[in-house]
Amino acid sequence: MKIAVTGGKGGTGKTVIAVNLAVCLAKLGKKVAYLDCDADCPSSHLIVGASLQKKEKVSSFFPIIDKNKCRKCGMCVQNCEFNALYQLKGKPPELVQSLCSGCGACMIACPYGAIKEGKKTIGWTFSFRKYGVHFFSGKLKPSEPLTEKIVDAVKKRGMQGKYDIIIVDTAAGAHCQVVSALEGCDKAFAVTEPTLFGRHDLKVISKVLEKMKIQYEIILNRSTISKTRVKSVLQIPYDRKMIECYVLAVPIVEKYPNHPISRKIAALAKRLLK
Amino acid sequence: MKIVIFSGKGGTGKSVVASSLALGLRENIVLVDADSDCPNQHLLFPGKVLRREKLYLTKFAVIGKGCKGAKGIEKVCRFGAIKTINGKPTVDKGKCEGCGACVLVCPKGTAKLVPKLTGKLIVSQTGNFPLVCARLEPGESGTGKLVFKAKEAAEEIARQNRINTTLIDAPAGIGCPVIAAVGGCDYALGVVEPTQASIANLERALEVVKHFKVPFSIILNKEGISKKYEKEIKRKFRGKLIAKIPHDKEVPLLLAKGVPPIKGKGKAAKALRQFVNAVEKGTYKSQAIVGRRHG
């Protein structure tokens, strides 16, 4: 079973809740994989106090232009949908790396075979174990635009093993990267908070989830800061202990297993297994 | 003068800092909400909508009925968007980036690129300033292009109305929309909270800022959560830290009501006012933030 934890707004507690849920499931004797699909800013390893290990490269295509074969026809420039190639009059085309999507259309478009397949590193994937959970994480190389490719790589790597439950932690927002992460999930939890921003962004992400036909339930974090009519399966009050655990980099279910919040999360984990 | 507010990690207070500057600065400003996935500034600053425009910035491939499939067509698509179902190649619209590689290899011209709705550009007049917001169609790609469009629209408004400061509220992350938001700015303000995740992600976002050679300063938000990480921030960003906003429960309460936090009475609101005043006076040693003209 693949369970996504998402929410739209940033900083609502997606990663903290996902990590705690994963640790609870592992305590119940399940084989759990945790996929940190926020390849822009991965933070699950920081929340459990682990370091990223077993680095693997993720690479993407980029065109290498053979200036001797190039006849400056401009076909590659015309066919680049991302405006990553430009050409000065009478000169061979130049590439803007940060715009290149690595689609390879220029290589197909070139009638003279002057464009060769190049490979550049656009990020890395990692894996490590902590609290009985097998974590997988990815990192985009800064100033590269292809986050969703890293997300796909993390998912591919994480799904090689056999697990009872896979927890997929997505990034903030509702664009292609989040969609890549949500793809193939059986169920989702949308984490939100009772602020105007939280409610608005929840609406956006629920549209995406409905479009993708993923059944979802809402988790309300910092539920005590304001009243709300949002129907949620789990309410986590605003609590200094949560912040303390965050700063100490230990999941609350490990540090204070008998705290009311820990019990609530454990109950949710048990319900998931039914 | 284009100022971008960024953070890497979500929920650190970008929108709070941006809204405070938008309200507090006595300069003429235009505010761009570059968080096109989940724009929020319009919730704090409701106003009259002046312009609403549908944007078709991205494309997707459609394979026509005449196609009988070709060997290796699936491999042509580097995004894994083409799958052969019942002997006929089919495009997964969600995965298609609209690059046109399949169109180029199709010998009979049955594959075509069709524009798709990327999102909407909404310009509104709030109490004191115009607000430009690009809103992504939920789940689509093309946030970077949307942000570019929003910045272009803001520049035009600035030119027409002789506005000298553009504030850009960037989204979380470091991917394409952040690259689009940061590129071409004159100044960047990074918002950090004293947590390990926030520091690590700010450093990643800073690599993008440095890539574009944009000068930057750092604002510490939610001061008081952790002494350890506050020390680390002070050590890591020495000389760049220009303001500290204390952790204050009033801020989420105000946000719950849709009131910009600078209008509050607590210690965070006070610190935000001091921060904006200091920006206004240009007292920061590193660089006078306000005062330069556009372009």
HADDOCK unambig.tbl for C-alpha pairs under 7 A between the chains (distance, minus, plus):
assign (segid A and resid 8 and name CA) (segid B and resid 38 and name CA) 6.73 0.50 0.50
assign (segid A and resid 9 and name CA) (segid B and resid 38 and name CA) 6.90 0.50 0.50
assign (segid A and resid 10 and name CA) (segid B and resid 10 and name CA) 3.72 0.50 0.50
assign (segid A and resid 10 and name CA) (segid B and resid 11 and name CA) 4.63 0.50 0.50
assign (segid A and resid 10 and name CA) (segid B and resid 172 and name CA) 6.89 0.50 0.50
assign (segid A and resid 11 and name CA) (segid B and resid 10 and name CA) 4.76 0.50 0.50
assign (segid A and resid 11 and name CA) (segid B and resid 11 and name CA) 3.80 0.50 0.50
assign (segid A and resid 11 and name CA) (segid B and resid 12 and name CA) 6.74 0.50 0.50
assign (segid A and resid 12 and name CA) (segid B and resid 11 and name CA) 6.80 0.50 0.50
assign (segid A and resid 40 and name CA) (segid B and resid 173 and name CA) 5.00 0.50 0.50
assign (segid A and resid 40 and name CA) (segid B and resid 174 and name CA) 5.25 0.50 0.50
assign (segid A and resid 40 and name CA) (segid B and resid 175 and name CA) 6.14 0.50 0.50
assign (segid A and resid 41 and name CA) (segid B and resid 8 and name CA) 6.49 0.50 0.50
assign (segid A and resid 41 and name CA) (segid B and resid 9 and name CA) 6.46 0.50 0.50
assign (segid A and resid 41 and name CA) (segid B and resid 173 and name CA) 5.77 0.50 0.50
assign (segid A and resid 41 and name CA) (segid B and resid 201 and name CA) 5.40 0.50 0.50
assign (segid A and resid 43 and name CA) (segid B and resid 197 and name CA) 5.46 0.50 0.50
assign (segid A and resid 46 and name CA) (segid B and resid 196 and name CA) 6.52 0.50 0.50
assign (segid A and resid 46 and name CA) (segid B and resid 197 and name CA) 6.11 0.50 0.50
assign (segid A and resid 81 and name CA) (segid B and resid 99 and name CA) 5.49 0.50 0.50
assign (segid A and resid 103 and name CA) (segid B and resid 78 and name CA) 5.74 0.50 0.50
assign (segid A and resid 103 and name CA) (segid B and resid 99 and name CA) 6.19 0.50 0.50
assign (segid A and resid 103 and name CA) (segid B and resid 101 and name CA) 6.99 0.50 0.50
assign (segid A and resid 104 and name CA) (segid B and resid 101 and name CA) 6.76 0.50 0.50
assign (segid A and resid 105 and name CA) (segid B and resid 99 and name CA) 6.65 0.50 0.50
assign (segid A and resid 105 and name CA) (segid B and resid 100 and name CA) 6.46 0.50 0.50
assign (segid A and resid 105 and name CA) (segid B and resid 101 and name CA) 4.47 0.50 0.50
assign (segid A and resid 108 and name CA) (segid B and resid 104 and name CA) 6.70 0.50 0.50
assign (segid A and resid 109 and name CA) (segid B and resid 104 and name CA) 6.56 0.50 0.50
assign (segid A and resid 142 and name CA) (segid B and resid 174 and name CA) 6.73 0.50 0.50
assign (segid A and resid 142 and name CA) (segid B and resid 204 and name CA) 6.44 0.50 0.50
assign (segid A and resid 142 and name CA) (segid B and resid 207 and name CA) 6.02 0.50 0.50
assign (segid A and resid 142 and name CA) (segid B and resid 208 and name CA) 5.80 0.50 0.50
assign (segid A and resid 143 and name CA) (segid B and resid 179 and name CA) 6.65 0.50 0.50
assign (segid A and resid 143 and name CA) (segid B and resid 208 and name CA) 5.13 0.50 0.50
assign (segid A and resid 144 and name CA) (segid B and resid 175 and name CA) 6.93 0.50 0.50
assign (segid A and resid 145 and name CA) (segid B and resid 175 and name CA) 5.13 0.50 0.50
assign (segid A and resid 145 and name CA) (segid B and resid 176 and name CA) 4.72 0.50 0.50
assign (segid A and resid 147 and name CA) (segid B and resid 175 and name CA) 6.17 0.50 0.50
assign (segid A and resid 172 and name CA) (segid B and resid 10 and name CA) 6.76 0.50 0.50
assign (segid A and resid 172 and name CA) (segid B and resid 172 and name CA) 6.87 0.50 0.50
assign (segid A and resid 173 and name CA) (segid B and resid 37 and name CA) 5.19 0.50 0.50
assign (segid A and resid 173 and name CA) (segid B and resid 38 and name CA) 5.94 0.50 0.50
assign (segid A and resid 174 and name CA) (segid B and resid 37 and name CA) 5.24 0.50 0.50
assign (segid A and resid 174 and name CA) (segid B and resid 138 and name CA) 5.94 0.50 0.50
assign (segid A and resid 174 and name CA) (segid B and resid 139 and name CA) 5.41 0.50 0.50
assign (segid A and resid 175 and name CA) (segid B and resid 37 and name CA) 6.15 0.50 0.50
assign (segid A and resid 175 and name CA) (segid B and resid 138 and name CA) 6.68 0.50 0.50
assign (segid A and resid 175 and name CA) (segid B and resid 139 and name CA) 4.74 0.50 0.50
assign (segid A and resid 175 and name CA) (segid B and resid 140 and name CA) 5.54 0.50 0.50
assign (segid A and resid 175 and name CA) (segid B and resid 141 and name CA) 5.68 0.50 0.50
assign (segid A and resid 176 and name CA) (segid B and resid 139 and name CA) 5.91 0.50 0.50
assign (segid A and resid 176 and name CA) (segid B and resid 140 and name CA) 5.79 0.50 0.50
assign (segid A and resid 176 and name CA) (segid B and resid 141 and name CA) 4.85 0.50 0.50
assign (segid A and resid 179 and name CA) (segid B and resid 139 and name CA) 5.99 0.50 0.50
assign (segid A and resid 194 and name CA) (segid B and resid 256 and name CA) 6.39 0.50 0.50
assign (segid A and resid 195 and name CA) (segid B and resid 252 and name CA) 6.76 0.50 0.50
assign (segid A and resid 195 and name CA) (segid B and resid 255 and name CA) 5.69 0.50 0.50
assign (segid A and resid 195 and name CA) (segid B and resid 256 and name CA) 3.76 0.50 0.50
assign (segid A and resid 196 and name CA) (segid B and resid 255 and name CA) 6.25 0.50 0.50
assign (segid A and resid 196 and name CA) (segid B and resid 256 and name CA) 5.06 0.50 0.50
assign (segid A and resid 196 and name CA) (segid B and resid 257 and name CA) 6.74 0.50 0.50
assign (segid A and resid 196 and name CA) (segid B and resid 258 and name CA) 6.04 0.50 0.50
assign (segid A and resid 197 and name CA) (segid B and resid 40 and name CA) 5.91 0.50 0.50
assign (segid A and resid 201 and name CA) (segid B and resid 38 and name CA) 5.47 0.50 0.50
assign (segid A and resid 204 and name CA) (segid B and resid 38 and name CA) 6.95 0.50 0.50
assign (segid A and resid 204 and name CA) (segid B and resid 138 and name CA) 6.26 0.50 0.50
assign (segid A and resid 207 and name CA) (segid B and resid 138 and name CA) 6.62 0.50 0.50
assign (segid A and resid 208 and name CA) (segid B and resid 138 and name CA) 5.58 0.50 0.50
assign (segid A and resid 208 and name CA) (segid B and resid 139 and name CA) 5.49 0.50 0.50
assign (segid A and resid 225 and name CA) (segid B and resid 252 and name CA) 6.98 0.50 0.50
assign (segid A and resid 225 and name CA) (segid B and resid 253 and name CA) 6.30 0.50 0.50
assign (segid A and resid 226 and name CA) (segid B and resid 253 and name CA) 6.58 0.50 0.50
assign (segid A and resid 226 and name CA) (segid B and resid 256 and name CA) 6.60 0.50 0.50
assign (segid A and resid 247 and name CA) (segid B and resid 195 and name CA) 6.06 0.50 0.50
assign (segid A and resid 247 and name CA) (segid B and resid 226 and name CA) 6.76 0.50 0.50
